[in-house]
């Protein structure tokens, strides 16, 4: 019974740590992802340069 409780406690701590770790990574990567999405959106809407005659 003690081992089962220990496993449960460790599992909860590992889950909390994993969520905080992933949240930190996403928080650090957010500006780069935002810039990438903005650049992709802007490049999709720009028209090719028109040639003058």
CHARMM-style PDB file with segment names, atoms N, HN, CA, C and O in Angstrom:
ATOM      1  N   UNK     1       0.820  -1.196   0.000  1.00  0.00      PROA
ATOM      2  CA  UNK     1       0.000   0.000   0.000  1.00  0.00      PROA
ATOM      3  C   UNK     1       0.864   1.260   0.000  1.00  0.00      PROA
ATOM      4  O   UNK     1       0.526   2.242  -0.661  1.00  0.00      PROA
ATOM      5  N   UNK     2       1.964   1.238   0.729  1.00  0.00      PROA
ATOM      6  HN  UNK     2       2.239   0.440   1.266  1.00  0.00      PROA
ATOM      7  CA  UNK     2       2.852   2.402   0.786  1.00  0.00      PROA
ATOM      8  C   UNK     2       3.446   2.691  -0.594  1.00  0.00      PROA
ATOM      9  O   UNK     2       3.564   3.847  -1.003  1.00  0.00      PROA
ATOM     10  N   UNK     3       3.816   1.627  -1.299  1.00  0.00      PROA
ATOM     11  HN  UNK     3       3.720   0.689  -0.967  1.00  0.00      PROA
ATOM     12  CA  UNK     3       4.419   1.809  -2.623  1.00  0.00      PROA
ATOM     13  C   UNK     3       3.414   2.427  -3.591  1.00  0.00      PROA
ATOM     14  O   UNK     3       3.781   3.259  -4.420  1.00  0.00      PROA
ATOM     15  N   UNK     4       2.157   2.027  -3.489  1.00  0.00      PROA
ATOM     16  HN  UNK     4       1.858   1.351  -2.815  1.00  0.00      PROA
ATOM     17  CA  UNK     4       1.135   2.576  -4.366  1.00  0.00      PROA
ATOM     18  C   UNK     4       0.959   4.073  -4.120  1.00  0.00      PROA
ATOM     19  O   UNK     4       0.841   4.852  -5.066  1.00  0.00      PROA
ATOM     20  N   UNK     5       0.943   4.468  -2.865  1.00  0.00      PROA
ATOM     21  HN  UNK     5       1.038   3.835  -2.097  1.00  0.00      PROA
ATOM     22  CA  UNK     5       0.834   5.892  -2.533  1.00  0.00      PROA
ATOM     23  C   UNK     5       2.041   6.673  -3.011  1.00  0.00      PROA
ATOM     24  O   UNK     5       1.907   7.805  -3.477  1.00  0.00      PROA
ATOM     25  N   UNK     6       3.216   6.082  -2.900  1.00  0.00      PROA
ATOM     26  HN  UNK     6       3.325   5.162  -2.521  1.00  0.00      PROA
ATOM     27  CA  UNK     6       4.439   6.736  -3.347  1.00  0.00      PROA
ATOM     28  C   UNK     6       4.427   6.930  -4.864  1.00  0.00      PROA
ATOM     29  O   UNK     6       4.820   7.979  -5.373  1.00  0.00      PROA
ATOM     30  N   UNK     7       3.973   5.909  -5.566  1.00  0.00      PROA
ATOM     31  HN  UNK     7       3.653   5.056  -5.152  1.00  0.00      PROA
ATOM     32  CA  UNK     7       3.896   5.992  -7.031  1.00  0.00      PROA
ATOM     33  C   UNK     7       2.911   7.087  -7.448  1.00  0.00      PROA
ATOM     34  O   UNK     7       3.177   7.844  -8.381  1.00  0.00      PROA
ATOM     35  N   UNK     8       1.786   7.165  -6.763  1.00  0.00      PROA
ATOM     36  HN  UNK     8       1.569   6.550  -6.005  1.00  0.00      PROA
ATOM     37  CA  UNK     8       0.791   8.199  -7.072  1.00  0.00      PROA
ATOM     38  C   UNK     8       1.369   9.593  -6.837  1.00  0.00      PROA
ATOM     39  O   UNK     8       1.190  10.492  -7.659  1.00  0.00      PROA
ATOM     40  N   UNK     9       2.061   9.767  -5.716  1.00  0.00      PROA
ATOM     41  HN  UNK     9       2.206   9.037  -5.048  1.00  0.00      PROA
ATOM     42  CA  UNK     9       2.638  11.071  -5.393  1.00  0.00      PROA
ATOM     43  C   UNK     9       3.700  11.451  -6.428  1.00  0.00      PROA
ATOM     44  O   UNK     9       3.749  12.596  -6.878  1.00  0.00      PROA
ATOM     45  N   UNK    10       4.539  10.502  -6.799  1.00  0.00      PROA
ATOM     46  HN  UNK    10       4.499   9.572  -6.434  1.00  0.00      PROA
ATOM     47  CA  UNK    10       5.558  10.788  -7.802  1.00  0.00      PROA
ATOM     48  C   UNK    10       4.941  11.098  -9.158  1.00  0.00      PROA
ATOM     49  O   UNK    10       5.416  11.974  -9.879  1.00  0.00      PROA
ATOM     50  N   UNK    11       3.900  10.389  -9.492  1.00  0.00      PROA
ATOM     51  HN  UNK    11       3.514   9.677  -8.906  1.00  0.00      PROA
ATOM     52  CA  UNK    11       3.240  10.624 -10.774  1.00  0.00      PROA
ATOM     53  C   UNK    11       2.667  12.040 -10.831  1.00  0.00      PROA
ATOM     54  O   UNK    11       2.767  12.712 -11.858  1.00  0.00      PROA
ATOM     55  N   UNK    12       2.073  12.485  -9.740  1.00  0.00      PROA
ATOM     56  HN  UNK    12       1.992  11.939  -8.906  1.00  0.00      PROA
ATOM     57  CA  UNK    12       1.524  13.839  -9.708  1.00  0.00      PROA
ATOM     58  C   UNK    12       2.633  14.879  -9.820  1.00  0.00      PROA
ATOM     59  O   UNK    12       2.471  15.888 -10.507  1.00  0.00      PROA
ATOM     60  N   UNK    13       3.757  14.641  -9.150  1.00  0.00      PROA
ATOM     61  HN  UNK    13       3.889  13.822  -8.591  1.00  0.00      PROA
ATOM     62  CA  UNK    13       4.866  15.589  -9.224  1.00  0.00      PROA
ATOM     63  C   UNK    13       5.472  15.618 -10.627  1.00  0.00      PROA
ATOM     64  O   UNK    13       5.827  16.682 -11.132  1.00  0.00      PROA
ATOM     65  N   UNK    14       5.587  14.464 -11.242  1.00  0.00      PROA
ATOM     66  HN  UNK    14       5.298  13.599 -10.831  1.00  0.00      PROA
ATOM     67  CA  UNK    14       6.146  14.401 -12.600  1.00  0.00      PROA
ATOM     68  C   UNK    14       5.211  15.095 -13.582  1.00  0.00      PROA
ATOM     69  O   UNK    14       5.668  15.804 -14.479  1.00  0.00      PROA
ATOM     70  N   UNK    15       3.918  14.898 -13.422  1.00  0.00      PROA
ATOM     71  HN  UNK    15       3.546  14.322 -12.694  1.00  0.00      PROA
ATOM     72  CA  UNK    15       2.954  15.565 -14.308  1.00  0.00      PROA
ATOM     73  C   UNK    15       3.031  17.077 -14.141  1.00  0.00      PROA
ATOM     74  O   UNK    15       3.011  17.810 -15.130  1.00  0.00      PROA
ATOM     75  N   UNK    16       3.118  17.545 -12.909  1.00  0.00      PROA
ATOM     76  HN  UNK    16       3.134  16.949 -12.106  1.00  0.00      PROA
ATOM     77  CA  UNK    16       3.217  18.980 -12.663  1.00  0.00      PROA
ATOM     78  C   UNK    16       4.500  19.532 -13.277  1.00  0.00      PROA
ATOM     79  O   UNK    16       4.480  20.574 -13.931  1.00  0.00      PROA
ATOM     80  N   UNK    17       5.607  18.837 -13.066  1.00  0.00      PROA
ATOM     81  HN  UNK    17       5.623  17.990 -12.534  1.00  0.00      PROA
ATOM     82  CA  UNK    17       6.880  19.281 -13.625  1.00  0.00      PROA
ATOM     83  C   UNK    17       6.823  19.315 -15.148  1.00  0.00      PROA
ATOM     84  O   UNK    17       7.297  20.267 -15.768  1.00  0.00      PROA
ATOM     85  N   UNK    18       6.246  18.285 -15.747  1.00  0.00      PROA
ATOM     86  HN  UNK    18       5.861  17.513 -15.243  1.00  0.00      PROA
ATOM     87  CA  UNK    18       6.168  18.225 -17.215  1.00  0.00      PROA
ATOM     88  C   UNK    18       5.312  19.360 -17.764  1.00  0.00      PROA
ATOM     89  O   UNK    18       5.662  19.958 -18.781  1.00  0.00      PROA
ATOM     90  N   UNK    19       4.199  19.663 -17.106  1.00  0.00      PROA
ATOM     91  HN  UNK    19       3.915  19.177 -16.280  1.00  0.00      PROA
ATOM     92  CA  UNK    19       3.349  20.750 -17.586  1.00  0.00      PROA
ATOM     93  C   UNK    19       4.049  22.100 -17.454  1.00  0.00      PROA
ATOM     94  O   UNK    19       3.954  22.938 -18.351  1.00  0.00      PROA
ATOM     95  N   UNK    20       4.748  22.315 -16.347  1.00  0.00      PROA
ATOM     96  HN  UNK    20       4.826  21.635 -15.619  1.00  0.00      PROA
ATOM     97  CA  UNK    20       5.480  23.571 -16.176  1.00  0.00      PROA
ATOM     98  C   UNK    20       6.605  23.691 -17.204  1.00  0.00      PROA
ATOM     99  O   UNK    20       6.852  24.771 -17.741  1.00  0.00      PROA
ATOM    100  N   UNK    21       7.273  22.591 -17.469  1.00  0.00      PROA
ATOM    101  HN  UNK    21       7.073  21.713 -17.033  1.00  0.00      PROA
ATOM    102  CA  UNK    21       8.377  22.582 -18.430  1.00  0.00      PROA
ATOM    103  C   UNK    21       7.861  22.908 -19.831  1.00  0.00      PROA
ATOM    104  O   UNK    21       8.433  23.741 -20.534  1.00  0.00      PROA
ATOM    105  N   UNK    22       6.784  22.248 -20.228  1.00  0.00      PROA
ATOM    106  HN  UNK    22       6.319  21.570 -19.657  1.00  0.00      PROA
ATOM    107  CA  UNK    22       6.215  22.515 -21.553  1.00  0.00      PROA
ATOM    108  C   UNK    22       5.678  23.940 -21.650  1.00  0.00      PROA
ATOM    109  O   UNK    22       5.818  24.593 -22.684  1.00  0.00      PROA
ATOM    110  N   UNK    23       5.067  24.415 -20.575  1.00  0.00      PROA
ATOM    111  HN  UNK    23       4.954  23.885 -19.735  1.00  0.00      PROA
ATOM    112  CA  UNK    23       4.581  25.791 -20.566  1.00  0.00      PROA
ATOM    113  C   UNK    23       5.714  26.791 -20.720  1.00  0.00      PROA
ATOM    114  O   UNK    23       5.573  27.791 -21.425  1.00  0.00      PROA
ATOM    115  N   UNK    24       6.827  26.527 -20.070  1.00  0.00      PROA
ATOM    116  HN  UNK    24       6.941  25.715 -19.498  1.00  0.00      PROA
ATOM    117  CA  UNK    24       7.982  27.406 -20.192  1.00  0.00      PROA
ATOM    118  C   UNK    24       8.535  27.417 -21.601  1.00  0.00      PROA
ATOM    119  O   UNK    24       8.895  28.470 -22.127  1.00  0.00      PROA
ATOM    120  N   UNK    25       8.603  26.255 -22.207  1.00  0.00      PROA
ATOM    121  HN  UNK    25       8.311  25.399 -21.780  1.00  0.00      PROA
ATOM    122  CA  UNK    25       9.099  26.179 -23.587  1.00  0.00      PROA
ATOM    123  C   UNK    25       8.172  26.947 -24.533  1.00  0.00      PROA
ATOM    124  O   UNK    25       8.638  27.685 -25.401  1.00  0.00      PROA
ATOM    125  N   UNK    26       6.869  26.769 -24.363  1.00  0.00      PROA
ATOM    126  HN  UNK    26       6.491  26.169 -23.658  1.00  0.00      PROA
ATOM    127  CA  UNK    26       5.930  27.486 -25.231  1.00  0.00      PROA
ATOM    128  C   UNK    26       6.003  28.986 -25.003  1.00  0.00      PROA
ATOM    129  O   UNK    26       5.894  29.767 -25.948  1.00  0.00      PROA
ATOM    130  N   UNK    27       6.187  29.390 -23.752  1.00  0.00      PROA
ATOM    131  HN  UNK    27       6.275  28.755 -22.985  1.00  0.00      PROA
ATOM    132  CA  UNK    27       6.291  30.815 -23.444  1.00  0.00      PROA
ATOM    133  C   UNK    27       7.528  31.425 -24.092  1.00  0.00      PROA
ATOM    134  O   UNK    27       7.475  32.542 -24.607  1.00  0.00      PROA
ATOM    135  N   UNK    28       8.629  30.704 -24.070  1.00  0.00      PROA
ATOM    136  HN  UNK    28       8.672  29.796 -23.653  1.00  0.00      PROA
ATOM    137  CA  UNK    28       9.861  31.204 -24.691  1.00  0.00      PROA
ATOM    138  C   UNK    28       9.767  31.179 -26.214  1.00  0.00      PROA
ATOM    139  O   UNK    28      10.348  32.037 -26.879  1.00  0.00      PROA
ATOM    140  N   UNK    29       9.056  30.226 -26.767  1.00  0.00      PROA
ATOM    141  HN  UNK    29       8.584  29.529 -26.226  1.00  0.00      PROA
ATOM    142  CA  UNK    29       8.977  30.092 -28.223  1.00  0.00      PROA
ATOM    143  C   UNK    29       7.873  30.945 -28.836  1.00  0.00      PROA
ATOM    144  O   UNK    29       7.828  31.108 -30.055  1.00  0.00      PROA
ATOM    145  N   UNK    30       6.984  31.491 -28.011  1.00  0.00      PROA
ATOM    146  HN  UNK    30       7.021  31.358 -27.020  1.00  0.00      PROA
ATOM    147  CA  UNK    30       5.837  32.231 -28.539  1.00  0.00      PROA
ATOM    148  C   UNK    30       6.233  33.394 -29.447  1.00  0.00      PROA
ATOM    149  O   UNK    30       5.642  33.531 -30.518  1.00  0.00      PROA
ATOM    150  N   UNK    31       7.202  34.242 -29.078  1.00  0.00      PROA
ATOM    151  HN  UNK    31       7.682  34.131 -28.208  1.00  0.00      PROA
ATOM    152  CA  UNK    31       7.539  35.355 -29.995  1.00  0.00      PROA
ATOM    153  C   UNK    31       8.051  34.871 -31.348  1.00  0.00      PROA
ATOM    154  O   UNK    31       7.746  35.464 -32.383  1.00  0.00      PROA
ATOM    155  N   UNK    32       8.828  33.794 -31.336  1.00  0.00      PROA
ATOM    156  HN  UNK    32       9.076  33.312 -30.495  1.00  0.00      PROA
ATOM    157  CA  UNK    32       9.350  33.266 -32.597  1.00  0.00      PROA
ATOM    158  C   UNK    32       8.226  32.681 -33.448  1.00  0.00      PROA
ATOM    159  O   UNK    32       8.192  32.875 -34.663  1.00  0.00      PROA
ATOM    160  N   UNK    33       7.302  31.959 -32.798  1.00  0.00      PROA
ATOM    161  HN  UNK    33       7.329  31.801 -31.811  1.00  0.00      PROA
ATOM    162  CA  UNK    33       6.175  31.402 -33.539  1.00  0.00      PROA
ATOM    163  C   UNK    33       5.286  32.517 -34.091  1.00  0.00      PROA
ATOM    164  O   UNK    33       4.791  32.427 -35.215  1.00  0.00      PROA
ATOM    165  N   UNK    34       5.088  33.569 -33.292  1.00  0.00      PROA
ATOM    166  HN  UNK    34       5.489  33.642 -32.380  1.00  0.00      PROA
ATOM    167  CA  UNK    34       4.264  34.684 -33.736  1.00  0.00      PROA
ATOM    168  C   UNK    34       4.898  35.360 -34.950  1.00  0.00      PROA
ATOM    169  O   UNK    34       4.210  35.667 -35.923  1.00  0.00      PROA
ATOM    170  N   UNK    35       6.207  35.588 -34.889  1.00  0.00      PROA
ATOM    171  HN  UNK    35       6.766  35.338 -34.098  1.00  0.00      PROA
ATOM    172  CA  UNK    35       6.901  36.229 -36.014  1.00  0.00      PROA
ATOM    173  C   UNK    35       6.847  35.349 -37.258  1.00  0.00      PROA
ATOM    174  O   UNK    35       6.676  35.847 -38.371  1.00  0.00      PROA
ATOM    175  N   UNK    36       6.994  34.039 -37.066  1.00  0.00      PROA
ATOM    176  HN  UNK    36       7.133  33.634 -36.162  1.00  0.00      PROA
ATOM    177  CA  UNK    36       6.935  33.119 -38.196  1.00  0.00      PROA
ATOM    178  C   UNK    36       5.556  33.131 -38.846  1.00  0.00      PROA
ATOM    179  O   UNK    36       5.448  33.166 -40.071  1.00  0.00      PROA
ATOM    180  N   UNK    37       4.517  33.103 -38.043  1.00  0.00      PROA
ATOM    181  HN  UNK    37       4.604  33.075 -37.048  1.00  0.00      PROA
ATOM    182  CA  UNK    37       3.150  33.134 -38.580  1.00  0.00      PROA
ATOM    183  C   UNK    37       2.871  34.454 -39.282  1.00  0.00      PROA
ATOM    184  O   UNK    37       2.245  34.476 -40.341  1.00  0.00      PROA
ATOM    185  N   UNK    38       3.336  35.565 -38.690  1.00  0.00      PROA
ATOM    186  HN  UNK    38       3.845  35.548 -37.829  1.00  0.00      PROA
ATOM    187  CA  UNK    38       3.110  36.867 -39.298  1.00  0.00      PROA
ATOM    188  C   UNK    38       3.838  36.979 -40.631  1.00  0.00      PROA
ATOM    189  O   UNK    38       3.287  37.505 -41.598  1.00  0.00      PROA
ATOM    190  N   UNK    39       5.067  36.491 -40.689  1.00  0.00      PROA
ATOM    191  HN  UNK    39       5.516  36.064 -39.904  1.00  0.00      PROA
ATOM    192  CA  UNK    39       5.826  36.546 -41.937  1.00  0.00      PROA
ATOM    193  C   UNK    39       5.169  35.682 -43.011  1.00  0.00      PROA
ATOM    194  O   UNK    39       5.115  36.073 -44.177  1.00  0.00      PROA
ATOM    195  N   UNK    40       4.673  34.518 -42.622  1.00  0.00      PROA
ATOM    196  HN  UNK    40       4.717  34.201 -41.674  1.00  0.00      PROA
ATOM    197  CA  UNK    40       4.005  33.646 -43.585  1.00  0.00      PROA
ATOM    198  C   UNK    40       2.718  34.288 -44.093  1.00  0.00      PROA
ATOM    199  O   UNK    40       2.399  34.199 -45.279  1.00  0.00      PROA
ATOM    200  N   UNK    41       1.985  34.933 -43.196  1.00  0.00      PROA
ATOM    201  HN  UNK    41       2.244  35.006 -42.233  1.00  0.00      PROA
ATOM    202  CA  UNK    41       0.732  35.581 -43.596  1.00  0.00      PROA
ATOM    203  C   UNK    41       1.011  36.764 -44.526  1.00  0.00      PROA
ATOM    204  O   UNK    41       0.311  36.957 -45.520  1.00  0.00      PROA
ATOM    205  N   UNK    42       2.040  37.557 -44.196  1.00  0.00      PROA
ATOM    206  HN  UNK    42       2.609  37.401 -43.388  1.00  0.00      PROA
ATOM    207  CA  UNK    42       2.358  38.701 -45.036  1.00  0.00      PROA
ATOM    208  C   UNK    42       2.869  38.270 -46.410  1.00  0.00      PROA
ATOM    209  O   UNK    42       2.538  38.891 -47.420  1.00  0.00      PROA
ATOM    210  N   UNK    43       3.664  37.223 -46.447  1.00  0.00      PROA
ATOM    211  HN  UNK    43       3.933  36.719 -45.626  1.00  0.00      PROA
ATOM    212  CA  UNK    43       4.182  36.780 -47.739  1.00  0.00      PROA
ATOM    213  C   UNK    43       3.082  36.162 -48.588  1.00  0.00      PROA
ATOM    214  O   UNK    43       3.173  36.175 -49.816  1.00  0.00      PROA
ATOM    215  N   UNK    44       2.057  35.628 -47.967  1.00  0.00      PROA
ATOM    216  HN  UNK    44       1.983  35.617 -46.970  1.00  0.00      PROA
ATOM    217  CA  UNK    44       0.957  35.040 -48.734  1.00  0.00      PROA
ATOM    218  C   UNK    44       0.087  36.120 -49.358  1.00  0.00      PROA
ATOM    219  O   UNK    44      -0.528  35.889 -50.400  1.00  0.00      PROA
ATOM    220  N   UNK    45       0.024  37.305 -48.734  1.00  0.00      PROA
ATOM    221  HN  UNK    45       0.523  37.492 -47.888  1.00  0.00      PROA
ATOM    222  CA  UNK    45      -0.860  38.355 -49.234  1.00  0.00      PROA
ATOM    223  C   UNK    45      -0.159  39.347 -50.159  1.00  0.00      PROA
ATOM    224  O   UNK    45      -0.829  40.136 -50.824  1.00  0.00      PROA
ATOM    225  N   UNK    46       1.149  39.328 -50.215  1.00  0.00      PROA
ATOM    226  HN  UNK    46       1.693  38.687 -49.675  1.00  0.00      PROA
ATOM    227  CA  UNK    46       1.820  40.303 -51.081  1.00  0.00      PROA
ATOM    228  C   UNK    46       1.692  39.882 -52.541  1.00  0.00      PROA
ATOM    229  O   UNK    46       1.697  38.698 -52.879  1.00  0.00      PROA
ATOM    230  N   UNK    47       1.579  40.882 -53.375  1.00  0.00      PROA
ATOM    231  HN  UNK    47       1.575  41.844 -53.100  1.00  0.00      PROA
ATOM    232  CA  UNK    47       1.471  40.648 -54.811  1.00  0.00      PROA
ATOM    233  C   UNK    47       2.865  40.682 -55.429  1.00  0.00      PROA
ATOM    234  O   UNK    47       3.728  41.406 -54.932  1.00  0.00      PROA
ATOM    235  N   UNK    48       3.106  39.945 -56.465  1.00  0.00      PROA
ATOM    236  HN  UNK    48       2.405  39.357 -56.868  1.00  0.00      PROA
ATOM    237  CA  UNK    48       4.413  40.021 -57.126  1.00  0.00      PROA
ATOM    238  C   UNK    48       4.608  41.409 -57.733  1.00  0.00      PROA
ATOM    239  O   UNK    48       3.637  42.043 -58.146  1.00  0.00      PROA
ATOM    240  N   UNK    49       5.841  41.884 -57.789  1.00  0.00      PROA
ATOM    241  HN  UNK    49       6.630  41.369 -57.454  1.00  0.00      PROA
ATOM    242  CA  UNK    49       6.076  43.235 -58.342  1.00  0.00      PROA
ATOM    243  C   UNK    49       5.648  43.307 -59.812  1.00  0.00      PROA
ATOM    244  O   UNK    49       5.887  42.389 -60.596  1.00  0.00      PROA
ATOM    245  N   UNK    50       5.014  44.418 -60.152  1.00  0.00      PROA
ATOM    246  HN  UNK    50       4.820  45.163 -59.515  1.00  0.00      PROA
ATOM    247  CA  UNK    50       4.527  44.589 -61.515  1.00  0.00      PROA
ATOM    248  C   UNK    50       5.629  45.194 -62.368  1.00  0.00      PROA
ATOM    249  O   UNK    50       6.350  46.093 -61.934  1.00  0.00      PROA
ATOM    250  N   UNK    51       5.746  44.692 -63.572  1.00  0.00      PROA
ATOM    251  HN  UNK    51       5.160  43.962 -63.924  1.00  0.00      PROA
ATOM    252  CA  UNK    51       6.754  45.205 -64.497  1.00  0.00      PROA
ATOM    253  C   UNK    51       6.229  46.452 -65.193  1.00  0.00      PROA
ATOM    254  O   UNK    51       5.100  46.478 -65.683  1.00  0.00      PROA
ATOM    255  N   UNK    52       7.057  47.473 -65.228  1.00  0.00      PROA
ATOM    256  HN  UNK    52       7.974  47.452 -64.830  1.00  0.00      PROA
ATOM    257  CA  UNK    52       6.663  48.673 -65.961  1.00  0.00      PROA
ATOM    258  C   UNK    52       7.075  48.561 -67.423  1.00  0.00      PROA
ATOM    259  O   UNK    52       8.138  48.026 -67.735  1.00  0.00      PROA
ATOM    260  N   UNK    53       6.234  49.066 -68.315  1.00  0.00      PROA
ATOM    261  HN  UNK    53       5.370  49.501 -68.061  1.00  0.00      PROA
ATOM    262  CA  UNK    53       6.499  48.923 -69.756  1.00  0.00      PROA
ATOM    263  C   UNK    53       7.324  50.077 -70.281  1.00  0.00      PROA
ATOM    264  OT1 UNK    53       7.640  50.120 -71.471  1.00  0.00      PROA
TER     265      UNK     53
END
